[in-house]
Every structure is written in C-alpha cells, then in structure tokens.
Amino acid sequence: MFHHGTAAGNRRRFAVRAAAAAALLIMGCSHGPATDADAPRRAAQRAVAIVRPTVPSKAKLIEQLVAVAEIATAAEVNAPWWEGSVGRSEAAWLRVMRTAHEATTAVRAAQSQAQVRYAGLQAEGRNEIARAQAEINEAGMGRREAASMQQALISFRLSEKLASGGRHQQAGDELLKVHPNASVVHGTWSALHARFSDPANLRAWRGWAEQTIEESRRTGDAAIIVDKLRRRVVLYRMGRTVASYAAELGANGLRRKEHSGDRATPEGRYHIVEAKQAPASRYNKALLINYPNDEDRMRFALGRTRGTIPTRAGIGSLIEIHGDGGEGRDWTDGCVALTNEDMDRLYAYVHVGTPVTIVGTYEH
C-alpha cells in the first residue's frame, strides 16, 4: 500500500511540474503589450509641418524624438516580459507630444504676433505710399525721388503677396523698406515747400504783389499776379480781381530761377515786352516778359561768385505766359502755361507794358 501511494503522488507532482513548465514556456515566448503610437505619430507629423517653415531646428528635434519613440516601441513589443521594458515607449511618445505641443504653440504665438505687426505696418505703409504719390508730381522732383517712389510701391505690393501666402513675418520685414523710400520723396517735398512758409519770403512776395495791385488801381489798367504755389494766374483791373486761371509751371517751377536750363520759374516784378500769336508763338498765344531784370542779373552774378551756379550756365531768357497748357502737371522750361481758352481770355485784357509779378505765394 505504501509503494502504491508513493507512485501516485509522484505522478501528480510530475503533472503539476509539466503544467508549470508549459506555462513558463508560453509566457517566455509571448510579447509585451504594444503602446498605441498612431495618435502621437500623426500629431508629430502635423507639428513638423507647422514648425519647419519658421523653426527647422525644432522640427528636426521632433523627428529625432519620433525616431527614438519608434525604436522604444519596437523594442517593447519584441522584448520578453521579464526584461521590464513596459512603459518606455509610452514615456518616449509623451516626450514627442510635449515637444510638438510646445513647438506648435510657440510658432502659432509668433505667427499671431507677426500678423498684428504686419497689420500695423501695412496701415503705416499705405499712408506713406498715399502721401508720396500725392507729393511725387510736385515741381522739383527728380530721378532719385521717382526711383524711391517706385521702390516703395514694389515693397508694398510684395508685402501683400507674402501676407496672402501666410508669410506675415517676411511681409512685415518687407514693409519696413517702404518708410525710408517714401521719406526720400517727402524730404524733397518738404524742402521745396519750406520756403513758402519763410516769413522773409512771405513779406517780400506780399510787398511785390501789393505794389502791382496798387499800380493797377492807380492807372486803371490791367495787371497780372502769378502765384506759383497755388498754380494760379490772377488778372487784376483797376486794382480788383477780374479772373483767375489754373496754371502750369516749369518742371522745377517751385524753385526760384537761377540760370538757364534749371527749368525753374522766376520770381520778381516784370512786365510784358511782347505779345505774340501763332505763327510767331509756338504755343498758340504768348506774353513774353522782361526776364532777366536787374535784380535777376545781380543775383546771377552773386551766384557765380559764390560758386552756386555752373560756370558754363547762362542766366536764361524767353520766359513767357503762353498757351498749350492743361496737362495737369508742371512741364515747361520755366514758363507759365495756360489752356488755350484761358490764354485767349487773358490776352484780350493785356498789352505790352502790362505788369506781371511772379511770387511764390500771396494771401490776398
């Protein structure tokens, strides 16, 4: 009986051991649980697409972290359970997600700031462009100002194109180029206009104009005042205004004429020395004045002495009030141009000897 019981017990113990060994074998061959990497992988791809255009180094870091997480995931799937690798891939993907989130948040914040900056610079740029466009046609503007005007427009239009493509930082940087170019135009315009607010100039111009008007009042005859700043030719008779006509000046008409070829319109007290009609006049009708007068000759000689007038330049002549105007811009070589209709009306009132006073501006 004793031997029989011992044999049965041995068989039971063997069966238990066999079952345990099979279980160990099965467990030893099984893989660890896999981390679900699909969601963080897609999030990382989106983050890289957002970040790469502006911060490529951060995009590269995200890609490197993804590569590390992929390796950890593969190792975790294939490692035996007893190696204790569970959780490593999860931690790796968490680093990916955290880095991707921080990077995209920073980029979007920068993009938002760039949009706000662009909007402000665009408003300033638009105002400067509008001002420069209003000033560029002023008499006295040259090639430098025209080139600066063109460059300001190019920068503004390029900024709009960049902004439409979402590149607001670059668009804002391009807008920064508008100001210095528009300032070239405004600086020249301001310099041209500074003399029209100079008290000494205003006193002199007022004195000339009032003497001319008083002469018209005293003689009962006609007199002409040319206001360069307002581009007006004002006809007086018996000291009273009869008519006012829109005028066009020399291409540098706001400057005071100093010598031949400067395309500036003179300033001073003159009178008509010849009244011409076609074919004697190239411009329909014309009133030739006695430029240069004695004051012009004195100023020319002083300029020669000081070296402000080119040595080969003459003093100039043949300054007229003539027709063929109406172009809406200052274009003559120093003359004053009216439309043919206005020139006909003015011509009917005047004659040789009629006073013609040309001033920078005159407040009646």
C-alpha positions in Angstrom: 0.0 0.0 0.0 2.8 2.3 0.9 4.6 1.9 -2.5 1.4 2.3 -4.4 0.6 5.7 -2.7 4.1 6.9 -3.4 3.8 6.2 -7.1 0.5 8.0 -7.4 1.9 11.1 -5.6 4.9 11.1 -7.9 2.7 11.1 -10.9 0.6 14.1 -9.6 3.8 16.0 -8.8 5.1 15.4 -12.3 1.9 16.6 -13.9 2.0 19.9 -11.9 5.6 20.5 -12.9 4.9 19.8 -16.5 2.0 22.3 -16.5 4.1 24.9 -14.8 6.9 24.4 -17.3 4.4 24.8 -20.2 3.1 28.0 -18.7 6.6 29.3 -18.3 7.4 28.4 -21.9 4.3 30.1 -23.2 4.9 33.3 -21.1 8.6 33.3 -22.1 7.6 33.4 -25.8 4.9 36.0 -25.5 5.5 39.7 -26.4 4.8 42.7 -24.1 1.7 44.9 -24.7 2.2 47.4 -27.5 1.8 51.2 -27.0 -0.8 52.8 -29.4 1.5 55.2 -31.3 -0.8 56.2 -34.1 -2.2 59.3 -32.5 1.1 60.8 -31.3 2.7 59.9 -34.6 0.1 61.8 -36.5 0.3 64.7 -34.1 4.1 64.8 -34.5 3.7 64.9 -38.3 1.3 67.8 -38.1 3.7 69.7 -35.7 6.6 69.2 -38.0 4.6 70.6 -41.0 3.7 73.7 -38.9 7.1 74.3 -37.3 9.5 73.5 -40.2 9.0 76.7 -42.3 9.9 79.0 -39.4 11.9 76.9 -36.9 13.5 74.0 -38.8 15.7 73.0 -35.9 12.7 72.4 -33.7 11.1 70.3 -36.5 14.3 68.2 -36.7 14.2 67.7 -32.9 10.6 66.4 -33.1 11.6 64.0 -35.9 14.5 62.7 -33.8 12.3 62.2 -30.8 9.8 60.3 -33.0 12.7 58.0 -34.2 13.6 57.3 -30.5 10.0 56.6 -29.7 9.6 54.2 -32.7 12.7 52.3 -31.5 11.4 52.1 -28.0 8.0 50.8 -29.2 9.6 48.1 -31.4 11.9 47.0 -28.5 8.9 46.9 -26.1 6.9 44.8 -28.5 9.6 42.3 -29.1 11.2 42.1 -25.6 10.5 39.2 -23.1 8.3 40.1 -20.2 11.0 39.7 -17.7 13.2 42.4 -19.1 10.9 45.1 -17.7 10.7 47.3 -20.8 7.0 48.1 -20.3 6.3 51.9 -20.2 9.5 53.0 -22.0 7.7 53.6 -25.4 4.9 55.4 -23.6 7.4 57.8 -22.0 9.1 58.3 -25.4 5.9 59.2 -27.1 4.9 61.6 -24.2 8.2 63.4 -24.9 7.2 63.6 -28.6 3.8 65.0 -27.7 5.1 67.5 -25.2 7.8 68.8 -27.6 5.4 69.0 -30.5 2.8 70.9 -28.4 5.4 73.4 -27.1 6.8 74.0 -30.6 3.5 74.5 -32.3 2.2 76.8 -29.5 5.4 78.9 -29.8 5.1 79.1 -33.6 1.4 80.0 -33.6 2.1 82.7 -31.0 4.8 84.1 -33.2 2.5 83.9 -36.2 -0.2 85.8 -34.3 2.3 88.5 -33.3 3.6 88.7 -36.9 0.0 89.2 -38.1 -0.5 92.0 -35.6 2.8 93.6 -36.6 2.0 93.3 -40.3 -1.4 94.9 -39.9 0.2 97.9 -38.1 3.0 98.3 -40.6 0.6 97.9 -43.5 -1.6 100.8 -42.3 1.5 103.0 -41.9 2.9 101.9 -45.2 -0.4 102.6 -47.0 -0.5 106.1 -45.6 3.1 106.8 -46.5 2.5 105.5 -50.1 -0.6 107.7 -50.4 1.4 110.7 -49.2 4.3 110.0 -51.5 2.0 109.6 -54.5 0.4 112.9 -53.8 3.9 114.6 -53.5 5.8 112.9 -56.3 4.2 115.1 -59.0 5.3 118.3 -57.4 7.6 120.5 -59.4 11.2 119.9 -58.4 11.0 116.1 -58.0 13.8 114.3 -59.8 15.0 110.8 -60.8 16.1 110.0 -57.2 12.6 110.7 -55.9 11.0 108.8 -58.8 13.2 105.7 -58.1 12.4 105.8 -54.4 8.7 106.1 -55.1 8.9 103.0 -57.4 10.8 101.0 -54.8 8.3 101.9 -52.1 5.5 100.6 -54.3 7.4 97.4 -55.1 8.0 96.7 -51.4 4.3 97.4 -50.5 3.0 95.1 -53.3 5.4 92.3 -52.4 4.4 92.5 -48.7 0.8 92.0 -49.7 1.7 88.9 -51.8 3.8 87.5 -48.9 0.9 88.1 -46.4 -1.6 86.4 -48.7 0.6 83.3 -48.5 0.6 83.4 -44.7 4.2 84.7 -44.5 3.4 87.7 -42.3 6.9 87.9 -40.7 8.5 88.4 -44.1 5.7 90.6 -45.2 6.3 92.9 -42.2 10.0 92.9 -42.9 9.3 94.0 -46.5 7.0 96.8 -45.3 9.9 98.2 -43.3 11.5 99.2 -46.6 8.6 101.4 -47.5 9.3 104.1 -44.9 12.9 105.1 -46.0 11.9 105.2 -49.7 8.8 107.2 -49.1 10.8 109.5 -46.8 13.0 110.4 -49.7 10.0 111.8 -51.6 8.6 113.5 -48.5 12.0 115.0 -47.6 12.4 116.6 -51.1 8.8 117.8 -51.0 9.3 119.4 -47.5 12.4 121.1 -48.7 10.6 122.6 -51.7 7.8 123.8 -49.5 9.9 125.2 -46.7 10.5 128.5 -48.5 6.7 129.1 -48.8 6.4 129.4 -45.0 9.5 131.5 -44.5 8.4 134.9 -43.1 11.0 136.9 -45.0 9.9 135.4 -48.3 6.2 135.9 -47.5 6.9 139.6 -46.7 8.8 140.1 -49.9 6.1 138.4 -52.0 3.3 140.3 -50.4 5.1 143.6 -51.0 5.6 142.9 -54.7 2.0 141.8 -55.1 0.5 144.8 -53.3 2.7 147.2 -55.2 1.5 145.7 -58.5 -2.2 145.7 -57.5 -1.8 149.3 -56.3 -0.3 150.3 -59.7 -3.4 148.7 -61.4 -5.6 150.7 -59.1 -3.8 153.9 -59.8 -3.6 153.5 -63.6 -7.0 151.8 -64.0 -5.1 149.3 -66.2 -4.6 145.5 -66.1 -2.0 143.7 -64.0 -1.1 140.0 -63.6 -0.1 138.2 -60.4 1.3 134.6 -60.8 1.0 132.5 -57.6 3.4 129.6 -58.1 2.4 127.6 -55.1 -1.3 127.7 -56.0 -0.6 127.4 -59.7 -2.8 130.4 -60.4 -2.6 133.4 -62.8 -4.8 136.2 -61.4 -5.8 139.1 -63.6 -6.5 142.5 -62.0 -8.0 145.6 -63.4 -8.4 148.9 -61.5 -6.9 147.0 -58.5 -9.7 144.4 -58.5 -9.7 140.7 -59.4 -11.2 140.1 -62.8 -10.3 136.4 -63.4 -8.2 133.6 -62.1 -6.8 130.8 -64.3 -5.2 127.5 -63.5 -1.5 127.5 -64.5 1.4 125.0 -65.0 5.0 125.9 -64.2 8.4 124.8 -65.1 9.4 121.2 -64.3 11.3 122.7 -61.3 8.8 125.5 -61.0 8.6 125.9 -57.3 12.3 126.8 -57.2 13.4 130.3 -58.0 15.1 130.5 -61.3 18.9 131.0 -61.1 20.2 130.2 -64.5 19.4 128.8 -68.0 18.4 125.1 -68.1 17.3 124.8 -64.4 13.6 124.6 -65.6 12.6 126.8 -62.7 10.1 129.6 -62.9 11.4 133.1 -62.0 10.1 135.3 -59.2 10.1 139.1 -59.3 8.4 142.2 -60.8 8.3 142.1 -64.6 6.2 143.5 -67.4 5.1 142.3 -70.9 7.6 143.2 -73.6 6.0 141.3 -76.5 2.5 139.8 -77.2 2.7 137.0 -79.7 0.3 134.9 -81.7 0.7 132.0 -84.0 2.8 131.5 -86.1 5.1 133.8 -84.1 4.4 131.8 -81.0 4.9 128.0 -80.7 2.2 127.9 -78.0 -0.9 129.5 -79.6 -0.6 132.9 -77.9 2.3 134.1 -75.7 3.2 137.1 -73.5 7.0 137.5 -73.3 8.2 139.2 -70.1 11.4 141.0 -69.4 13.3 138.3 -67.5 16.1 138.7 -66.6 15.6 142.1 -64.8 18.2 144.0 -62.9 17.6 142.1 -59.7 17.9 138.7 -61.6 21.3 139.8 -63.0 22.6 140.8 -59.6 21.6 137.5 -58.1 23.1 135.6 -61.0 26.4 137.4 -60.6 26.4 136.7 -56.8 25.7 133.0 -57.5 28.6 132.9 -59.9 30.9 134.5 -57.3 29.8 132.0 -54.7 30.1 129.0 -57.0 26.4 128.0 -56.7 25.8 128.5 -60.4 27.7 126.3 -63.0 30.4 128.2 -64.8 29.1 127.4 -68.2 25.5 128.3 -67.4 23.9 131.5 -68.7 21.3 133.5 -67.0 18.5 132.4 -69.3 15.7 134.2 -71.2 12.5 133.9 -73.1 10.2 133.4 -70.1 6.5 133.6 -71.2 3.0 133.2 -70.2 1.7 131.0 -73.0 -1.0 128.6 -74.2 -1.0 124.8 -74.8 -1.3 124.1 -71.1 -3.9 122.0 -69.4 -1.7 118.9 -68.9 -2.3 118.9 -65.2 1.4 118.8 -64.4 4.4 121.2 -64.4 6.3 120.6 -67.6 7.7 123.9 -69.1 11.3 125.0 -69.1 10.4 127.9 -66.7 7.4 129.5 -68.4 3.8 129.7 -67.2 1.3 127.7 -69.3 -2.5 128.2 -69.5 -5.1 126.4 -71.6 -5.6 128.0 -75.0 -9.1 129.1 -73.9 -7.8 130.8 -70.8 -4.9 132.3 -72.7 -7.3 133.8 -75.2 -9.3 135.5 -72.4 -6.2 136.8 -70.7 -4.7 138.0 -73.9 -7.7 140.2 -74.6 -7.1 142.3 -71.4 -3.3 142.9 -71.6 -0.7 144.7 -73.8 3.0 145.5 -73.9 3.9 147.2 -70.7 1.3 145.3 -68.5 2.8 144.5 -65.1 3.5 140.8 -64.4 4.5 139.9 -60.9 5.5 136.3 -60.1 5.5 135.4 -56.4 6.0 132.2 -54.5 2.6 132.7 -53.0 0.3 135.5 -52.0 -2.5 135.7 -49.5 -4.9 138.3 -50.8 
